[in-house]
Amino acid sequence: MEPGLLVGYSMGARMALHIALEHPSRVTTLILISGTPGLRTETERTTRRDSDNELATHIEQVGTETFIDEWLALPMFSGLTSATNGRSERLGNTANGLADSLRYAGTGTQLSLWNDIAQLQMPVHLITGQNDEKFTDIAHQMNDIIPSSTLNVVPSVGHTVHLENLAVTAKLIDKIISQQ
């Protein structure tokens, strides 16, 4: 397998960070959309694991459709419309699959990478939405730590940057690809 560009969004960005740190020779460029290196302390991770376990149990109790509707109603996704929220695709998940995702791959179960991200040598492109203050703040912190990073904050969108403004996100990614 040839080394290449790796793109991740949200949980996928966290996973992409793990891959880039574990296998830096395999990643030529890293694009992280609305990503985070995780929670900094074990106390934060324990609290989050507990919360994720409660949510996982809730998903199993109410089922996929109810949970997806609750999830899409969160402020984090307020920039999505019925045309962009991917509800029908999301309904392809199972309650057990969603619950297991939280239990085994949630933020609380993954190690914090804050102490490791300065090691990244490949170009790292951080993309967030201006209206997503939490992840934009995290991206600013990451940008200060990662020596090879650049930050792009897309105006007037939230956490789901690529869905809320596909054209701008695609142009950013096209520009990154053309620079390789």
trRosetta pair geometry for C-beta under 8 A, 3 or more apart (Angstrom, degrees):
i j d omega theta_ij theta_ji phi_ij phi_ji
1 26 7.3 24 106 -140 111 110
3 25 6.3 -104 -88 148 132 57
3 26 5.0 -161 -113 -153 81 32
3 27 6.5 -107 -163 -28 96 11
3 28 5.1 112 136 -44 108 94
4 26 7.7 -23 27 167 60 67
4 27 7.4 -38 74 -125 41 43
4 28 5.8 -37 -145 15 15 110
5 27 7.6 62 -133 -159 21 70
5 28 6.0 -54 -66 65 56 96
5 29 4.5 -15 -113 64 85 100
5 30 7.7 -177 -158 -76 61 26
5 31 6.8 26 178 -5 103 106
5 176 7.5 122 -139 127 140 111
5 177 6.6 -65 -36 -102 169 81
5 180 6.7 -92 -59 -76 117 149
6 16 5.0 164 141 -151 115 109
6 19 6.4 -152 -161 91 163 132
6 20 6.4 -159 60 -67 145 99
6 27 4.9 -47 2 -127 125 109
6 29 7.4 177 26 87 62 53
6 30 5.4 -12 66 -114 96 68
6 31 7.2 -173 94 29 48 71
7 12 8.0 22 123 132 60 122
7 16 7.0 -90 126 -105 12 157
7 31 4.3 -11 -111 68 79 112
7 33 7.1 27 -176 -8 90 108
7 173 7.0 17 -104 -127 143 125
8 11 8.0 -104 175 98 109 39
8 12 3.7 -156 -158 130 86 81
8 13 3.8 161 108 -84 102 40
8 14 7.2 -135 139 24 141 38
8 15 6.0 -171 -136 61 147 82
8 16 3.2 -155 -14 -14 138 131
8 17 7.4 -108 55 -19 149 69
8 31 7.4 159 24 89 55 65
8 32 5.9 -8 65 -117 90 64
8 33 7.0 -162 98 30 43 79
8 35 6.2 69 99 -85 101 133
9 12 5.0 32 48 54 55 118
9 13 5.8 14 -131 -37 6 97
9 33 4.3 -24 -106 75 76 113
9 34 6.1 32 -163 50 72 100
9 35 7.4 -135 -149 -61 23 89
9 162 6.4 -77 -100 10 141 135
10 13 5.9 114 27 12 12 104
10 14 7.5 -30 140 -5 39 96
10 33 7.3 -35 -26 98 60 80
10 34 5.1 -8 -72 101 71 109
10 35 6.6 -149 -94 -88 14 59
10 159 7.1 54 -87 170 115 107
11 14 5.6 -50 -156 33 39 114
11 15 6.5 37 147 -16 67 105
11 101 7.8 28 -178 174 169 111
11 105 6.7 72 -174 135 126 109
11 106 8.0 -63 -118 -119 122 39
11 107 7.9 -113 -107 -59 85 77
12 15 5.5 -52 -146 39 37 112
12 16 6.1 43 151 -24 67 103
12 35 7.9 -89 82 -95 58 107
13 16 5.4 -49 -145 35 33 115
13 17 6.5 40 151 -23 62 99
13 32 4.1 92 -154 -152 115 84
13 33 6.0 -152 -70 50 127 51
13 34 6.6 178 -5 79 150 54
13 35 2.6 -118 131 -91 142 121
13 36 7.3 89 97 15 117 46
14 17 5.7 -49 -155 29 32 115
14 18 6.9 35 147 -18 62 100
14 35 5.9 179 -50 -156 58 95
14 36 6.2 -9 -82 66 102 67
14 37 7.3 146 -125 -120 79 21
14 38 6.4 99 -142 -63 118 79
14 107 7.2 -135 -101 -104 168 74
14 110 6.1 96 158 103 128 171
14 113 7.8 168 -154 7 75 132
15 18 5.5 -49 -155 31 38 114
15 19 6.5 37 148 -18 67 103
15 105 7.6 -3 -75 -166 115 118
16 19 5.6 -52 -149 37 35 113
16 20 6.2 35 154 -20 68 106
16 30 6.3 147 149 -152 114 101
16 32 6.4 -169 79 -94 129 84
16 35 7.3 -73 51 -113 111 152
17 20 5.8 -54 -143 37 30 110
17 21 6.3 23 159 -13 64 109
17 30 7.5 88 -92 -173 55 143
17 32 6.8 36 -60 -97 97 133
17 35 6.7 152 -35 167 119 137
17 37 6.0 -150 170 -108 164 69
17 113 5.4 157 140 80 128 172
17 117 7.0 -35 -158 -99 119 101
18 21 6.1 -64 -149 41 26 106
18 22 6.0 15 159 -10 65 115
18 110 7.2 -104 -64 -156 132 120
18 113 7.0 -130 -78 -74 64 138
19 22 5.9 -64 -140 45 26 104
19 23 5.8 -35 179 39 67 106
19 26 7.4 -82 163 83 97 124
19 27 6.7 118 120 -54 96 131
20 23 7.2 -77 -121 65 16 66
20 24 6.1 51 175 -101 60 64
20 27 4.5 -62 -114 44 82 165
20 30 4.9 5 -92 -88 152 140
20 120 6.1 23 137 -118 124 109
20 122 6.8 -115 -156 40 116 127
20 124 7.8 97 167 -97 165 107
21 24 6.9 9 -131 -61 20 92
21 113 6.4 -154 -29 -144 158 123
21 116 5.4 42 -137 145 144 130
21 117 7.5 -77 -79 -93 122 50
21 119 6.6 81 -131 77 90 121
21 120 7.0 -68 -84 -76 76 86
23 26 4.1 0 141 20 113 123
23 27 6.7 108 99 -13 83 95
24 27 6.2 -72 -146 44 38 97
24 119 7.8 -105 -73 134 144 100
24 120 7.3 -174 -117 -129 115 56
24 121 6.4 65 -175 33 135 102
24 122 6.7 -175 -163 -18 87 109
27 30 5.6 33 164 -67 131 94
27 122 5.5 -137 113 17 89 166
28 122 5.9 166 172 -142 22 130
28 123 8.0 7 143 35 61 92
28 180 6.5 68 127 -142 131 118
29 122 5.8 -151 -92 162 31 114
29 123 4.9 -12 -124 69 86 101
29 124 7.8 176 -167 -82 58 33
29 125 7.1 20 174 -3 101 107
29 176 6.4 158 160 166 146 108
29 180 6.0 -101 -21 -93 140 110
30 120 6.9 -69 26 -161 147 135
30 122 5.8 105 -8 94 96 119
30 123 7.2 -178 32 96 68 54
30 124 4.6 -12 71 -113 107 74
30 125 7.0 179 93 25 54 67
31 124 7.9 169 -83 -161 29 49
31 125 4.7 -14 -112 66 73 107
31 127 6.7 12 -175 -1 92 116
31 173 6.4 47 -142 -113 167 90
31 176 6.2 106 -81 119 123 170
32 35 3.7 -76 179 25 109 143
32 124 6.8 6 2 -174 111 95
32 125 7.1 169 25 85 65 54
32 126 5.4 -17 69 -110 100 64
32 127 7.1 172 87 26 48 72
32 139 7.9 179 100 -113 111 98
32 142 7.9 -70 79 133 149 163
33 127 4.7 -22 -108 73 73 107
33 128 7.5 156 -162 -80 51 44
33 161 5.6 -133 -167 49 109 124
33 162 6.0 18 -176 -31 160 112
33 169 7.3 39 -119 -145 136 122
34 127 7.4 -44 -26 96 60 72
34 128 5.6 111 -85 -117 61 73
34 129 6.9 1 -78 4 110 90
34 132 6.3 -23 -118 124 108 166
34 135 4.8 10 -147 170 71 162
34 159 5.0 91 -139 -164 148 69
34 160 7.4 -36 -18 -77 161 28
34 161 6.1 178 -36 -4 109 108
35 126 7.3 -118 47 -133 101 84
35 135 7.4 102 36 -157 22 113
35 138 7.8 -135 100 115 46 127
35 139 7.7 92 58 -86 69 90
36 107 7.4 11 81 -125 129 119
36 135 6.7 -104 -56 -124 99 83
36 138 4.9 -38 -107 170 93 156
36 142 7.9 -149 -129 -52 44 131
37 112 6.5 58 132 -172 91 63
37 113 3.8 -120 -165 71 98 93
37 114 4.9 140 103 -67 135 57
37 116 7.6 176 -159 55 129 88
37 117 5.3 -88 -92 -45 144 131
37 138 7.9 -171 16 -178 76 111
37 142 6.5 151 -21 -99 111 111
38 45 7.6 11 170 -89 108 107
38 107 6.1 163 -136 -162 69 80
38 110 5.3 -132 -105 101 127 103
38 111 6.5 120 76 109 178 35
38 112 4.3 -152 95 -112 121 51
38 113 5.5 108 14 10 113 78
38 114 7.0 -116 62 -27 86 85
39 44 3.9 -154 174 116 126 121
39 45 4.9 173 75 -68 129 71
39 48 5.9 -170 -35 -7 156 146
39 107 5.9 92 -23 154 103 105
39 108 6.8 9 15 -99 141 54
39 112 5.9 -90 80 -86 46 103
40 44 6.2 63 51 27 65 148
40 112 5.4 94 -122 -137 28 150
40 114 5.4 1 -109 2 83 155
41 44 4.6 101 60 6 82 99
41 45 7.0 -148 99 -3 46 86
41 112 7.5 42 -32 -46 19 153
42 45 5.5 -55 -145 41 36 112
42 46 6.1 41 154 -23 68 103
43 46 5.8 -51 -145 34 29 111
43 47 6.4 29 155 -17 62 105
44 47 5.8 -56 -150 37 30 111
44 48 6.2 27 154 -17 65 110
44 108 7.9 -147 128 -111 63 81
45 48 5.7 -57 -145 40 31 111
45 49 6.2 36 154 -23 66 103
45 107 7.5 -138 -122 130 72 72
45 108 4.6 131 -169 -151 62 66
45 109 7.6 146 -172 -54 106 18
45 112 7.2 -113 -58 -44 125 97
46 49 5.7 -50 -145 33 30 112
46 50 6.5 32 154 -18 62 104
46 108 7.0 139 -67 -160 9 116
47 50 5.8 -56 -155 35 30 112
47 51 6.4 27 150 -16 65 108
47 108 7.4 -147 73 -110 47 126
48 51 5.5 -55 -146 40 34 112
48 52 6.0 34 155 -19 68 107
48 106 6.8 -167 145 137 104 114
48 107 5.3 -73 164 89 150 100
48 108 3.3 -173 96 -70 98 108
49 52 5.7 -55 -143 40 29 110
49 53 6.2 33 155 -22 64 105
49 106 7.0 144 -107 84 57 125
49 108 3.5 -161 -54 135 67 140
49 109 6.2 103 -102 -60 103 70
50 53 5.8 -54 -149 34 28 112
50 54 6.6 29 152 -17 62 104
50 108 7.6 -160 10 -149 52 168
51 54 5.8 -54 -153 35 32 112
51 55 6.4 29 151 -16 65 106
51 108 7.4 149 46 -39 89 144
52 55 5.5 -54 -145 40 34 111
52 56 6.1 41 152 -25 66 103
52 102 4.2 -171 -176 173 101 102
52 103 6.6 171 131 -80 109 41
52 106 4.1 93 -136 163 160 174
52 107 7.4 175 -59 41 137 76
52 108 5.5 -154 6 23 132 126
52 109 7.7 -95 74 -22 158 97
53 56 5.5 -48 -145 32 32 115
53 57 6.6 33 154 -17 63 102
53 102 7.4 180 -71 126 32 112
53 103 6.3 71 -99 -104 71 87
54 57 5.8 -55 -153 36 31 111
54 58 6.4 35 148 -21 64 106
55 58 5.3 -52 -149 35 36 117
55 59 6.4 41 152 -24 67 100
55 102 5.8 -135 86 -156 108 165
56 59 5.7 -48 -151 30 32 113
56 60 6.7 30 152 -16 63 104
56 98 7.6 -179 -126 116 70 72
56 99 3.7 98 -163 -153 88 82
56 100 7.5 108 -144 -46 126 25
56 102 4.5 -158 -70 74 102 128
56 103 5.1 44 -89 -48 167 96
57 60 5.7 -55 -151 37 33 111
57 61 6.4 30 151 -18 66 109
57 99 7.3 97 -55 -136 27 124
58 61 5.7 -61 -149 38 31 110
58 62 6.1 2 165 2 70 112
58 67 7.2 130 119 -100 90 108
59 62 6.6 -68 -135 48 24 90
59 63 7.7 -130 177 46 54 3
59 64 7.5 39 -173 -89 93 46
59 67 4.6 36 -123 -92 81 156
59 95 5.1 172 145 -157 88 84
59 98 5.1 -130 179 99 154 118
59 99 4.8 -167 74 -70 124 89
59 102 7.6 149 3 5 143 139
60 95 5.2 126 -106 149 45 118
60 96 6.7 59 -104 -83 97 58
60 99 5.1 19 -49 -65 97 154
62 66 4.0 -102 156 84 111 137
62 67 5.7 134 85 -51 114 83
62 70 7.7 45 107 -10 157 138
62 95 7.9 175 71 -122 56 129
63 66 5.4 82 66 19 84 102
63 67 6.8 -159 94 -5 39 96
63 95 5.4 -85 -135 -68 39 134
64 67 5.9 -69 -147 42 26 108
64 68 6.0 25 162 -22 68 109
64 91 6.1 113 134 -143 121 59
64 93 5.7 172 -136 87 125 82
64 94 6.3 -96 -65 -150 131 24
64 95 5.0 -121 -52 -60 76 75
64 98 6.7 143 -111 -5 83 139
65 68 5.9 -53 -144 33 27 110
65 69 6.5 25 157 -15 61 107
65 91 6.2 29 -93 -124 75 105
66 69 5.9 -59 -153 38 30 110
66 70 6.4 30 151 -18 66 108
67 70 5.5 -56 -148 39 34 112
67 71 6.0 36 154 -23 69 107
67 95 7.0 129 6 -116 142 86
67 98 6.6 146 112 115 153 162
68 71 5.5 -53 -143 36 30 115
68 72 6.2 24 160 -14 65 108
68 87 6.2 117 151 -146 126 79
68 90 4.9 139 -134 122 127 123
68 91 6.0 -79 -9 -77 170 69
68 93 7.7 147 -73 48 116 116
69 72 6.1 -56 -141 41 27 105
69 73 6.4 30 155 -23 61 110
69 87 7.9 44 -82 -138 63 121
70 73 5.7 -63 -153 34 29 113
70 74 7.5 49 148 -42 60 87
71 74 6.1 -33 -170 -6 38 114
71 77 7.2 60 141 1 67 151
71 90 7.8 -148 75 177 136 150
72 77 5.2 -101 -150 108 50 151
72 80 6.7 -88 -157 77 96 137
72 85 5.3 56 -141 -170 130 137
72 87 6.4 -19 -59 -91 161 99
72 90 7.8 165 -55 52 116 167
73 77 7.5 26 21 67 8 113
74 77 5.4 74 67 18 82 97
74 78 7.8 -107 106 -42 46 77
75 78 5.2 -16 -155 -29 47 121
76 132 7.2 53 -144 -118 75 101
76 158 6.5 164 -173 155 44 129
76 159 4.6 4 -177 3 90 147
76 160 7.9 100 146 -22 80 89
77 80 5.0 -25 176 13 86 122
77 85 6.8 73 173 -126 122 104
77 158 7.3 -173 -106 96 19 139
77 159 6.8 -59 -75 55 54 116
77 160 6.2 47 -123 -14 73 128
78 158 6.4 96 54 -22 80 162
79 129 7.2 -129 7 -179 165 160
79 131 6.6 135 -57 68 130 146
79 157 5.5 106 -175 -152 163 63
79 158 4.1 178 -6 16 129 109
79 159 7.7 168 29 34 119 63
79 160 6.3 -167 73 53 109 97
79 163 7.9 133 105 92 100 94
79 164 4.2 1 136 -108 126 135
80 84 5.0 -140 -150 91 78 98
80 85 4.0 100 152 -84 132 85
80 160 5.8 21 -63 58 107 151
80 163 6.0 3 -105 120 99 130
80 164 6.7 -95 -76 -78 58 86
81 84 5.0 70 45 21 78 97
81 85 6.6 -143 80 -26 29 93
82 85 6.2 -42 -123 19 26 115
82 87 7.1 -34 -149 2 67 131
84 160 7.7 142 140 125 112 136
84 163 4.7 133 169 170 109 100
84 164 6.8 116 140 -85 155 43
85 90 7.8 -50 141 -5 82 134
85 163 7.4 92 -92 164 32 147
86 89 4.5 -47 -176 45 92 115
86 90 5.5 100 120 -29 89 97
86 163 7.2 -91 -20 -118 110 142
87 90 5.5 -59 -145 37 30 113
87 91 6.4 36 156 -27 65 103
88 91 5.7 -48 -152 27 32 116
88 92 7.8 47 146 -30 55 92
89 92 5.8 -39 -172 7 43 118
90 93 6.1 -31 -180 5 54 112
93 97 5.2 -137 -168 81 85 123
93 98 5.2 78 150 -54 133 101
94 97 4.3 95 55 4 86 105
94 98 6.9 -157 87 -4 45 84
95 98 5.9 -56 -147 39 30 109
95 99 6.1 30 155 -18 65 110
96 99 5.6 -56 -143 40 30 112
96 100 6.1 29 158 -18 66 108
97 100 5.8 -55 -144 38 28 109
97 101 6.4 37 153 -27 62 103
98 101 5.5 -49 -152 27 32 117
98 102 6.9 28 152 -14 62 102
99 102 6.0 -57 -158 36 34 108
99 103 6.3 25 151 -14 68 111
100 103 5.5 -58 -139 43 35 109
100 104 5.6 -6 174 13 73 116
101 104 7.0 -72 -127 52 15 83
101 105 5.4 -48 -163 50 58 111
101 106 7.1 99 133 -58 60 78
102 105 7.6 -48 -74 58 9 68
102 106 4.5 34 -162 -63 50 126
103 106 6.7 57 -30 -4 9 116
103 109 7.2 70 154 -49 35 145
104 109 6.1 -139 -165 126 22 174
105 109 6.4 -85 -97 68 9 130
105 110 7.0 33 -166 -52 50 106
106 109 5.2 89 57 9 72 101
106 110 7.4 -149 96 -6 36 91
107 110 6.2 -64 -147 36 30 105
112 115 7.0 67 114 6 101 90
113 116 4.8 -72 -164 51 71 112
113 117 5.6 84 137 -51 96 91
114 117 6.5 -39 -140 6 26 111
114 145 7.6 -111 -165 -123 67 176
115 118 8.0 -50 177 14 35 103
116 119 5.6 -44 -179 18 64 119
117 120 5.7 -19 -171 -8 59 115
117 142 6.2 -67 144 -144 160 88
117 145 5.5 67 90 114 110 125
117 146 5.3 -65 150 -74 101 96
118 145 5.2 -94 -74 170 86 89
118 146 6.5 -145 -104 -95 40 44
118 147 6.8 65 -159 -19 70 90
120 124 5.5 40 133 -45 145 135
120 146 5.2 -11 58 -140 121 107
120 147 7.8 -179 77 38 75 75
120 148 6.3 -122 116 45 90 110
120 149 7.6 57 90 -56 131 97
121 147 7.9 -3 -114 65 47 110
121 148 6.2 79 -175 -13 28 147
122 148 6.4 175 98 105 24 152
123 148 5.3 -118 -103 156 39 111
123 149 7.7 128 -169 -100 52 36
123 150 7.5 -5 -169 4 95 102
123 176 7.7 -178 121 -155 133 100
123 179 7.9 -78 100 107 177 124
124 142 8.0 -107 130 150 137 113
124 146 5.1 -47 55 153 145 150
124 148 5.6 101 11 94 86 87
124 149 4.2 -36 78 -98 102 85
124 150 7.6 167 88 22 56 59
125 149 7.2 168 -83 -153 23 69
125 150 5.5 -13 -116 62 69 93
125 152 6.9 6 -177 5 95 110
125 172 7.5 163 165 160 137 107
125 176 5.4 -67 -32 -107 164 141
126 139 4.4 153 160 -154 133 106
126 142 5.9 144 -90 88 150 126
126 143 5.8 -111 30 -68 147 97
126 149 5.8 31 -13 -175 108 118
126 150 7.0 -167 28 91 78 43
126 151 4.6 -21 72 -108 111 71
126 152 7.0 168 88 27 57 63
127 139 7.9 -132 54 -128 10 150
127 151 7.9 166 -79 -159 33 51
127 152 5.0 -11 -109 69 75 101
127 153 8.0 166 -156 -87 47 29
127 154 6.7 34 -174 -24 92 107
127 161 5.8 -164 139 102 103 166
127 169 6.8 100 168 -128 150 87
127 172 6.1 119 -104 124 133 156
128 132 5.7 -126 179 73 99 116
128 135 5.0 -177 -133 116 123 99
128 136 4.4 174 118 -88 146 68
128 139 4.7 -141 -23 -13 134 153
128 151 7.5 -15 15 -165 101 95
128 152 7.7 161 27 89 58 55
128 153 5.5 -19 71 -115 87 72
128 154 7.2 -160 96 20 36 81
128 161 6.5 -161 -166 -58 21 137
129 132 4.4 80 67 4 94 108
129 135 7.5 49 39 73 75 120
129 136 7.2 -99 75 -59 42 108
129 153 7.3 78 -172 -165 9 69
129 154 5.3 -39 -109 65 58 97
129 157 3.8 -102 -137 102 118 81
129 158 4.6 89 103 146 150 4
129 159 6.1 -101 32 -47 127 17
129 160 7.4 10 -28 51 147 34
129 161 4.5 -164 -56 -83 95 87
129 164 6.6 47 -110 53 142 142
129 165 7.9 140 -112 19 103 112
130 136 6.7 55 -126 -83 29 152
130 153 5.2 90 -79 160 74 104
130 154 6.4 -120 -17 87 86 45
130 155 5.0 20 -14 -126 146 39
130 156 6.2 20 50 -20 127 28
130 157 6.5 91 29 45 80 57
131 156 6.8 30 -32 -161 112 22
131 157 6.0 -143 22 105 108 20
131 158 4.3 -58 86 -82 111 71
132 135 4.6 -10 138 41 118 107
132 136 5.7 135 89 -24 74 93
132 157 7.7 -19 -12 116 100 65
132 158 4.7 107 -56 -168 91 59
132 159 4.4 124 -103 -69 137 61
132 161 7.7 -84 6 -55 137 91
133 136 5.7 -61 -138 41 27 111
133 137 6.1 31 161 -22 65 107
134 137 6.0 -60 -156 33 24 110
134 138 6.6 21 150 -15 62 107
135 138 5.3 -47 -144 37 40 115
135 139 6.2 45 152 -23 66 102
135 159 6.2 104 9 -115 145 82
136 139 5.5 -49 -146 35 33 114
136 140 6.6 38 151 -21 63 100
136 153 5.7 54 -133 -120 116 118
137 140 5.7 -50 -152 31 33 112
137 141 6.7 32 150 -16 63 104
138 141 5.6 -56 -154 37 34 112
138 142 6.3 34 150 -18 67 106
139 142 5.5 -52 -144 38 34 113
139 143 6.1 40 154 -25 66 105
139 151 5.5 126 149 -132 109 116
139 153 7.5 157 88 -80 144 90
140 143 5.6 -52 -145 34 29 115
140 144 6.7 33 153 -21 61 103
140 151 6.7 51 -91 -124 52 168
141 144 5.8 -54 -155 32 32 112
141 145 6.7 19 152 -12 64 110
142 145 5.8 -67 -151 41 34 106
142 146 5.7 10 165 -4 76 113
142 149 6.5 -146 131 -167 87 175
143 146 6.5 -54 -121 45 26 95
143 149 4.9 -139 -124 107 61 127
143 150 7.4 27 -131 -160 110 11
143 151 4.4 -40 -84 -43 147 123
146 149 3.8 71 91 -24 116 124
152 172 5.5 170 108 -133 169 139
154 157 5.1 -10 107 40 111 122
154 161 5.1 118 35 -147 141 111
154 164 8.0 145 112 83 134 108
154 165 5.6 -171 167 62 136 137
154 168 5.3 130 -137 114 118 138
154 169 6.7 -28 -79 -69 155 78
154 172 7.7 -95 -76 -31 109 146
156 165 7.5 94 83 -53 89 138
157 160 7.5 -106 172 78 107 57
157 161 5.3 105 116 -120 135 58
157 164 3.8 149 -142 100 112 136
157 165 4.9 -111 -59 -3 145 112
158 161 7.6 -140 85 -66 35 57
158 164 6.3 119 36 -39 71 161
160 163 4.2 -24 152 41 113 114
160 164 5.4 117 92 -23 83 97
161 164 6.1 -67 -137 42 21 102
161 165 6.5 -46 -175 46 61 90
161 169 5.5 131 134 -85 95 124
162 165 7.8 -79 -125 66 15 54
162 166 6.2 48 178 -105 57 63
162 169 4.4 -176 -108 152 64 171
163 166 6.8 11 -128 -63 21 89
165 168 4.4 4 139 29 117 112
165 169 6.0 132 96 -18 75 93
166 169 5.8 -65 -144 44 29 110
166 170 5.8 29 161 -21 69 111
167 170 6.0 -57 -145 37 24 109
167 171 6.5 24 156 -19 61 107
168 171 5.7 -54 -149 35 32 112
168 172 6.5 34 153 -20 65 104
169 172 5.7 -53 -152 34 32 112
169 173 6.4 25 154 -13 66 107
170 173 5.8 -57 -146 41 32 107
170 174 6.0 36 154 -22 67 107
171 174 5.6 -51 -142 37 30 113
171 175 6.3 33 156 -21 63 105
172 175 5.8 -57 -152 34 28 111
172 176 6.5 28 151 -19 63 106
173 176 5.5 -51 -148 35 35 113
173 177 6.3 35 154 -19 66 105
174 177 5.7 -56 -147 38 30 111
174 178 6.2 29 155 -19 66 108
175 178 5.8 -55 -146 36 29 110
175 179 6.6 29 154 -22 62 107
176 179 5.9 -61 -155 32 30 111
176 180 7.5 44 147 -39 61 93
177 180 5.9 -39 -164 1 40 115
